[in-house]
């Protein structure tokens, strides 16, 4: 019997925007995303756990750093 290998599922930019609650993928243009986990041609992909960890560490709304 052959063991099944799980195929990783990567999120597109559109799926990343949806996952973190942004209204559109264009909202991501102003956001520095974490390094991608996969690249297929010109398309980047992120593992859900990469996005979840990155999003949990992001500063809250209105944060502009120290001045």
Residue pairs with C-beta under 8 A, 6 or more apart in sequence:
8 37
8 38
8 47
9 47
9 48
10 37
10 38
10 45
10 46
10 47
11 19
11 45
11 46
11 47
11 48
11 51
12 43
12 44
12 45
13 25
13 28
13 33
13 44
14 25
16 25
16 28
16 33
16 46
16 51
17 23
17 24
17 25
17 27
17 28
19 48
19 51
19 52
19 55
20 51
20 55
22 28
33 46
33 54
34 46
34 50
34 51
34 53
34 54
36 44
36 45
36 46
37 45
37 46
37 47
37 50
38 44
38 45
38 46
39 45
